[in-house]
Amino acid sequence: KRLLVPHWIGIAAIDVETETVKPLQTNGRFYINGMDGLYWQNGSLIGIQGLQYLNRVVRLRMDETSTVTAMDELYRDGETKCFPTTGTFKGNEFYFIANTFVRNVQPDRSVKDPDQVKPTEIKVVEIGR
């Protein structure tokens, strides 16, 4: 059994029995850095990437060795750069927060550019199989 932990430079695969940690393999084909949320559904991983230049929801398909063999982009926001996060499933639909504006919150809890902060948007994508 493995525990998959997303982080800024990839996804760690932790063997819970041996406590060894290895990066989830993509054979250099897919960019999986910066996953904020990671969910298992219908034999695939659904990931939310929230990076300054890349905000999307993806499906990662893996083979029997747990190497990522395919990545499907289910949603992409190239305009607002609002850092999507946190999702849940209802049937074959994935609901997620599309715009957190988390980068506007400063260390002192003040809000930078408050006129740019908009109401929270919940978006939905069809997951399928």
C-alpha positions as CSV (number, residue, x, y, z in Angstrom):
1,K,0.0,0.0,0.0
2,R,1.1,3.5,-0.9
3,L,0.3,7.0,0.3
4,L,0.5,9.6,-2.5
5,V,1.4,13.1,-1.3
6,P,1.3,16.0,-3.6
7,H,3.9,18.8,-3.2
8,W,5.5,21.7,-5.1
9,I,7.9,19.5,-7.1
10,G,5.8,16.5,-7.8
11,I,3.9,13.7,-6.0
12,A,5.6,11.5,-3.4
13,A,4.8,7.8,-3.3
14,I,5.3,6.6,0.3
15,D,5.3,2.8,0.9
16,V,3.4,2.6,4.2
17,E,5.1,-0.7,5.2
18,T,8.7,0.2,4.5
19,E,8.3,4.0,4.9
20,T,10.4,4.5,1.7
21,V,9.6,7.6,-0.3
22,K,9.9,7.8,-4.1
23,P,8.7,10.3,-6.6
24,L,5.7,9.2,-8.7
25,Q,7.2,8.5,-12.1
26,T,6.1,10.2,-15.3
27,N,9.1,9.3,-17.5
28,G,9.5,13.0,-18.0
29,R,6.3,13.2,-20.0
30,F,4.0,15.0,-17.7
31,Y,4.2,18.1,-15.5
32,I,2.8,17.2,-12.1
33,N,4.3,19.8,-9.9
34,G,2.3,22.1,-7.7
35,M,-0.7,19.8,-7.1
36,D,-2.9,21.4,-4.4
37,G,-5.5,18.6,-4.2
38,L,-5.2,15.0,-5.2
39,Y,-8.2,12.6,-5.4
40,W,-8.6,8.9,-6.4
41,Q,-11.6,8.2,-8.6
42,N,-12.4,5.3,-11.0
43,G,-8.8,4.0,-11.0
44,S,-7.3,7.4,-11.8
45,L,-5.9,10.3,-9.8
46,I,-7.6,13.7,-10.2
47,G,-5.3,16.6,-9.4
48,I,-5.7,20.3,-9.0
49,Q,-2.7,22.3,-10.1
50,G,-2.6,25.8,-8.8
51,L,0.6,27.5,-10.0
52,Q,1.2,31.1,-10.9
53,Y,1.1,30.3,-14.6
54,L,-0.8,27.0,-14.7
55,N,-4.2,26.5,-13.1
56,R,-6.0,23.3,-14.0
57,V,-7.7,20.1,-13.1
58,V,-6.1,17.0,-14.6
59,R,-6.7,13.2,-14.6
60,L,-3.6,11.1,-14.2
61,R,-3.8,7.5,-15.6
62,M,-1.2,5.0,-14.3
63,D,0.0,1.6,-15.2
64,E,0.5,-1.4,-12.9
65,T,3.8,0.0,-11.8
66,S,2.2,3.3,-10.8
67,T,3.9,5.2,-13.5
68,V,1.8,8.0,-14.9
69,T,1.1,7.0,-18.5
70,A,-1.4,9.6,-19.5
71,M,-2.6,13.0,-18.4
72,D,-6.0,14.5,-19.4
73,E,-6.6,18.2,-18.9
74,L,-10.2,18.5,-17.6
75,Y,-10.2,22.2,-16.8
76,R,-7.8,25.1,-17.5
77,D,-7.9,28.7,-16.4
78,G,-5.4,30.8,-18.2
79,E,-7.0,34.1,-17.6
80,T,-7.7,34.8,-13.9
81,K,-4.7,33.1,-12.2
82,C,-6.9,32.6,-9.2
83,F,-5.4,29.3,-7.9
84,P,-8.1,26.6,-7.9
85,T,-8.3,24.3,-4.9
86,T,-10.3,21.7,-2.9
87,G,-12.8,19.5,-4.7
88,T,-15.3,16.7,-4.2
89,F,-17.2,14.2,-6.3
90,K,-20.8,13.8,-7.0
91,G,-21.2,10.8,-9.3
92,N,-18.9,11.3,-12.3
93,E,-18.7,15.1,-11.7
94,F,-15.9,16.9,-9.9
95,Y,-16.8,20.1,-8.1
96,F,-14.0,22.4,-7.1
97,I,-13.2,26.0,-5.9
98,A,-12.0,27.7,-9.1
99,N,-10.8,31.0,-7.6
100,T,-9.3,31.3,-4.2
101,F,-7.4,34.5,-4.7
102,V,-5.1,33.1,-2.0
103,R,-2.1,35.0,-3.4
104,N,-3.8,38.3,-2.5
105,V,-3.7,37.5,1.2
106,Q,-0.5,38.9,2.7
107,P,1.5,37.6,5.7
108,D,-0.1,40.3,7.9
109,R,-3.5,39.1,6.8
110,S,-4.2,42.2,4.8
111,V,-5.5,41.8,1.2
112,K,-3.5,43.0,-1.7
113,D,-5.5,44.5,-4.5
114,P,-8.9,43.9,-2.8
115,D,-10.7,45.3,-5.9
116,Q,-9.5,42.3,-7.8
117,V,-10.9,39.7,-5.4
118,K,-14.2,38.3,-6.6
119,P,-16.9,36.0,-5.0
120,T,-16.0,32.4,-4.8
121,E,-16.8,30.3,-7.9
122,I,-17.5,26.6,-7.8
123,K,-16.9,24.9,-11.1
124,V,-17.7,21.4,-12.2
125,V,-16.0,19.1,-14.7
126,E,-17.2,15.7,-16.0
127,I,-14.8,13.0,-15.0
128,G,-16.1,10.1,-17.0
129,R,-14.0,6.9,-17.0
